[in-house]
Protein backbone atom coordinates (compact mmCIF):
# COMPACT_ATOMS: atom_id res chain seq x y z
CA UNK A 1 0.00 0.00 0.00
CA UNK A 2 2.79 2.40 0.86
CA UNK A 3 4.53 1.50 -2.40
CA UNK A 4 1.42 2.41 -4.37
CA UNK A 5 1.72 5.91 -2.92
CA UNK A 6 5.51 5.91 -3.23
CA UNK A 7 6.04 6.64 0.46
CA UNK A 8 7.72 4.71 3.23
CA UNK A 9 6.08 2.74 6.01
CA UNK A 10 6.31 5.51 8.62
CA UNK A 11 4.86 8.11 6.28
CA UNK A 12 2.06 5.72 5.34
CA UNK A 13 1.21 5.10 8.98
CA UNK A 14 1.38 8.82 9.79
CA UNK A 15 -0.91 9.66 6.87
CA UNK A 16 -3.59 7.11 7.71
CA UNK A 17 -3.44 7.02 11.50
CA UNK A 18 -3.40 10.79 11.90
CA UNK A 19 -3.76 11.54 15.65
CA UNK A 20 -3.03 7.96 16.70
CA UNK A 21 0.35 7.90 14.96
CA UNK A 22 3.26 7.23 17.33
CA UNK A 23 6.67 7.43 15.67
CA UNK A 24 8.40 5.22 18.23
CA UNK A 25 5.77 2.48 18.02
CA UNK A 26 5.70 2.58 14.22
CA UNK A 27 9.49 2.22 14.20
CA UNK A 28 9.00 -0.82 16.42
CA UNK A 29 6.47 -2.25 13.94
CA UNK A 30 8.88 -1.69 11.09
CA UNK A 31 11.66 -3.48 12.98
CA UNK A 32 9.31 -6.44 13.50
CA UNK A 33 8.52 -6.52 9.79
CA UNK A 34 12.17 -6.34 8.83
CA UNK A 35 13.26 -8.93 11.37
CA UNK A 36 10.56 -11.35 10.34
CA UNK A 37 10.92 -11.05 6.57
CA UNK A 38 14.70 -10.75 6.40
CA UNK A 39 15.79 -13.19 9.09
CA UNK A 40 12.70 -15.12 10.17
CA UNK A 41 12.62 -13.74 13.70
CA UNK A 42 9.47 -14.24 15.74
CA UNK A 43 8.62 -11.39 18.09
CA UNK A 44 5.40 -12.50 19.74
CA UNK A 45 6.45 -15.83 21.27
CA UNK A 46 4.93 -17.78 18.39
CA UNK A 47 7.04 -20.86 19.13
CA UNK A 48 7.57 -20.43 22.87
CA UNK A 49 5.40 -22.96 24.67
CA UNK A 50 4.56 -21.86 28.19
CA UNK A 51 1.37 -23.20 29.70
CA UNK A 52 1.61 -21.12 32.89
CA UNK A 53 1.26 -17.56 31.61
CA UNK A 54 -0.97 -16.21 34.37
CA UNK A 55 1.83 -14.36 36.15
CA UNK A 56 4.23 -13.96 33.24
CA UNK A 57 4.57 -10.20 32.82
CA UNK A 58 6.63 -10.64 29.66
CA UNK A 59 3.80 -12.57 28.02
CA UNK A 60 1.25 -9.94 29.04
CA UNK A 61 3.44 -7.10 27.73
CA UNK A 62 4.00 -8.87 24.42
CA UNK A 63 0.28 -9.64 24.11
CA UNK A 64 -0.52 -5.96 24.69
CA UNK A 65 1.99 -4.89 22.03
CA UNK A 66 0.53 -7.43 19.61
CA UNK A 67 -3.00 -6.14 20.23
CA UNK A 68 -1.90 -2.55 19.71
CA UNK A 69 -0.01 -3.53 16.55
CA UNK A 70 -3.01 -5.30 15.07
CA UNK A 71 -5.29 -2.38 15.92
CA UNK A 72 -3.03 0.26 14.36
CA UNK A 73 -2.25 -1.76 11.24
CA UNK A 74 -5.91 -2.60 10.66
CA UNK A 75 -6.91 1.02 11.15
CA UNK A 76 -4.32 2.25 8.65
CA UNK A 77 -5.34 -0.44 6.13
CA UNK A 78 -9.04 0.38 6.46
CA UNK A 79 -8.35 4.09 6.04
CA UNK A 80 -6.31 3.37 2.91
CA UNK A 81 -9.04 1.11 1.49
CA UNK A 82 -11.72 3.70 2.16
CA UNK A 83 -9.69 6.42 0.47
CA UNK A 84 -8.31 4.47 -2.48
CA UNK A 85 -10.84 1.76 -3.24
CA UNK A 86 -14.18 2.79 -1.78
CA UNK A 87 -13.30 6.48 -2.24
CA UNK A 88 -15.39 7.86 0.58
CA UNK A 89 -14.56 11.41 1.58
C-alpha positions as CSV (number, residue, x, y, z in Angstrom):
1,X,0.0,0.0,0.0
2,X,2.8,2.4,0.9
3,X,4.5,1.5,-2.4
4,X,1.4,2.4,-4.4
5,X,1.7,5.9,-2.9
6,X,5.5,5.9,-3.2
7,X,6.0,6.6,0.5
8,X,7.7,4.7,3.2
9,X,6.1,2.7,6.0
10,X,6.3,5.5,8.6
11,X,4.9,8.1,6.3
12,X,2.1,5.7,5.3
13,X,1.2,5.1,9.0
14,X,1.4,8.8,9.8
15,X,-0.9,9.7,6.9
16,X,-3.6,7.1,7.7
17,X,-3.4,7.0,11.5
18,X,-3.4,10.8,11.9
19,X,-3.8,11.5,15.7
20,X,-3.0,8.0,16.7
21,X,0.4,7.9,15.0
22,X,3.3,7.2,17.3
23,X,6.7,7.4,15.7
24,X,8.4,5.2,18.2
25,X,5.8,2.5,18.0
26,X,5.7,2.6,14.2
27,X,9.5,2.2,14.2
28,X,9.0,-0.8,16.4
29,X,6.5,-2.3,13.9
30,X,8.9,-1.7,11.1
31,X,11.7,-3.5,13.0
32,X,9.3,-6.4,13.5
33,X,8.5,-6.5,9.8
34,X,12.2,-6.3,8.8
35,X,13.3,-8.9,11.4
36,X,10.6,-11.3,10.3
37,X,10.9,-11.1,6.6
38,X,14.7,-10.8,6.4
39,X,15.8,-13.2,9.1
40,X,12.7,-15.1,10.2
41,X,12.6,-13.7,13.7
42,X,9.5,-14.2,15.7
43,X,8.6,-11.4,18.1
44,X,5.4,-12.5,19.7
45,X,6.5,-15.8,21.3
46,X,4.9,-17.8,18.4
47,X,7.0,-20.9,19.1
48,X,7.6,-20.4,22.9
49,X,5.4,-23.0,24.7
50,X,4.6,-21.9,28.2
51,X,1.4,-23.2,29.7
52,X,1.6,-21.1,32.9
53,X,1.3,-17.6,31.6
54,X,-1.0,-16.2,34.4
55,X,1.8,-14.4,36.2
56,X,4.2,-14.0,33.2
57,X,4.6,-10.2,32.8
58,X,6.6,-10.6,29.7
59,X,3.8,-12.6,28.0
60,X,1.3,-9.9,29.0
61,X,3.4,-7.1,27.7
62,X,4.0,-8.9,24.4
63,X,0.3,-9.6,24.1
64,X,-0.5,-6.0,24.7
65,X,2.0,-4.9,22.0
66,X,0.5,-7.4,19.6
67,X,-3.0,-6.1,20.2
68,X,-1.9,-2.6,19.7
69,X,0.0,-3.5,16.6
70,X,-3.0,-5.3,15.1
71,X,-5.3,-2.4,15.9
72,X,-3.0,0.3,14.4
73,X,-2.3,-1.8,11.2
74,X,-5.9,-2.6,10.7
75,X,-6.9,1.0,11.2
76,X,-4.3,2.2,8.6
77,X,-5.3,-0.4,6.1
78,X,-9.0,0.4,6.5
79,X,-8.4,4.1,6.0
80,X,-6.3,3.4,2.9
81,X,-9.0,1.1,1.5
82,X,-11.7,3.7,2.2
83,X,-9.7,6.4,0.5
84,X,-8.3,4.5,-2.5
85,X,-10.8,1.8,-3.2
86,X,-14.2,2.8,-1.8
87,X,-13.3,6.5,-2.2
88,X,-15.4,7.9,0.6
89,X,-14.6,11.4,1.6
